[in-house]
Amino acid sequence: MKIWLTVIGVVLADVVGNMALRKGMEQIGDVTLYQPSQILSLIYRILKNRVLGFGILCIAMAFFLFLALLSWSDLSFALPATALGSVVNTVGARFFLKENVTMGRWVGTLLICVGVSLLS
């Protein structure tokens, strides 16, 4: 039971983190790093952006939950099980971020689902 709850935690933290990172980077805008002053400006804007901070926190949580999962299960289970995050990320990109997801990406997402079901 704790293994599957941890898998769900990893997937949810990863998905929420990725969505927040994307939203935060939309707020930051295009990244151009041609001069040292641009790097410092980017770092400052990243540190000020709360959405990015939240995304980083979620990704860190996903990482530490994944470490816990690895201590309780085999990598051959943990990695495919958490690959479901790719599926949820694709769905979130389409419906939450309003991205255009091509048919090829949907087919790839379906193949991930089939692969995860076979390995789990």
N, C-alpha and C positions, 0 to 999 in steps of 0.2 A: 504494500500500500504506500509506504513512504517513498518508494522508488518512483511510482507513477505520479504521486503528488509533486515530487521534485522535478520530474520531466515536464509536467504542466507548468511549474514555476519557472523553469528555464525558458520554456517556449514563450510564456506570457511576458516575462521580463525582457526577453530578447526582442519580441515584436513591439512592445510598447516603447522600448528604448530606440529601436530603429525608426519608428514613426516619429518620435520626438526629435531625434537627430535630423531627420529629413525636414520636419517643420522648422526647426531652429536654423538649419542652413538656408531654407527659403527666406527667412528673416535676415540672415547675414548677407545673402546675395552671392554673386560670382566671386570666386577666390582667384586673385591674381597675385603672384609672389615673384615679382621681378626685382624688387628692391628690398633691402632690410627693413625699411620703414613700413612697407606693406605687411611684412611678417608680424612686426610688433602690433600694427593696427589690427590685424586679423586675430591675434592672440587676445588683445584687449576686448574686441567685439565678442569673441567666444566666451570669455570669462564673464562678461556682462549679461549674456543671454541665458535667461532662466530655463527656457525650453531645452536648450542644449545641455545645460547642467543636469536637468532631470533625465534626459536621454543617456548621458554618461553614467549617472547613478544606476539607472535600470540595466544598462549593459554590464556594469560592474557586478550588479546583483546576479544577473544571468551567469556570469563567469564563475562566481563563488558557488552558486547552486550547482553548476556543472561540475565543479571540483568535488562537491559533496556527492553528487551522483556517481562520479567515477570511483569514489571510495566505497560505494555500495554495490556497484554493478560492473559488468564487463564493458570495455570500450565498444565491442562489437554490438552491444545492445544500446548503449548510451548515445552514440553518435547517430545511428539511424533514427532513434526515437526522437531526438531533439531536432532532426532534420525536418520534422513537421513544422518547425518555425518558418522554414522557407515557404511552405504552403500558406500559413497564416499571414506571413509578410506579403505575399502576392495578393491575397484577398484584401488585406488592409490597404495595400497600395491602390488597388482598384476602387474600393468603396470609401475609404477614409481620406486618402490623399487625392482621389479623383484622377489617378494616372491612367493612361491608355495602356492596357495590358494586351499584347498581341496574342493571336491564337497559338503561336509557337510557345509562348511562355505558359499559357494555360495547359498545353499538352505536356510541357516539361514538369509543371506542377502536378499534373495527374500521374506522371511517371514516378515522381518522388513518393506520392501516396502509395502507389503499388509497391515500390521498393521497400518502403517502411513497413508495410503490412507483411511482406514476405520475410523481412529480417526480424521483426518483433514477434 
